[in-house]
């Protein structure tokens, strides 16, 4: 290999050392391996495996030969860029093979995914495009992988508390991905579950990267989603359709029937005695809850605290939501409070949210199991998911015990 490698692709460097010792021990014997050829095959296999993974996660079929050629050129340019910037690397500190392949793949995808095949073919043959790709990608890699200053984190994606959250969310997403059919409510609730779980994984990723303040802000959004899911999944089927119908009041500027929709909005505000149009646009679908109109202005209001959150039975958690709101809107909190406080806050609130979301998923599976292509997996989920949540709870006890 002509480039240093680290991480998983560091197997290439490790294999070189092992095979070199083997050759020395078996000098002159027929069974001695050709080290370069072995490493070349390993590199080819890793390249193919990474390209196959990228094709799978993006749902595209890349032009493998073009990307292989660009990878080889970028690899050489990467070395030149390191020399030009006088960057000396320790062993195994170079960009990994999978990273280089990913940079090349996504650069080309970004510039061509919107183009017809014949245009892409011409672009791949264009010497100027190829040269710019090689130059840009090499610079991206050197600066992003070797000059990047990352915030110090007290955890990692491999740490138990982060890994457990990702595990519970990933398993839930796997099961939810098995549902097929034409039932609008089934599909709509499914999409909301997926959005909430992807958001939970994003929060875990922010925590792992040391961005705990940002994680608090994103949890605030997750809590709103959590409350929507609880209401839609527990307050009767019609609530879902009222929620969907109410979406017509959003983005009126780009609605071709804006005038008619505005008229309906005014009519509904008048019907329910709502004076604040913006409040009705955001939370008006709640008027279809049993008892909401009767309690409007007393028990309920068209806002989050006294509307959606109360309807979802999550009023006790409003203090946490209010704290997250203080961080969302710049205040002295962001500077004055230590990151570990944000970290603990988010870890504990994320657990409460995930417990609520999983409870709704269980109800959903019980009702729509017949729509799943993996019904046995649905049954296994119901048996095992509490065990995964218990793992998170144990990890959180350890976090709580730390100063």
Order of alpha helices (4+ residues) and beta strands (2+ residues): alpha-alpha-alpha-alpha-alpha-alpha-alpha-alpha-alpha-alpha-alpha-alpha-alpha-alpha-alpha-alpha-alpha
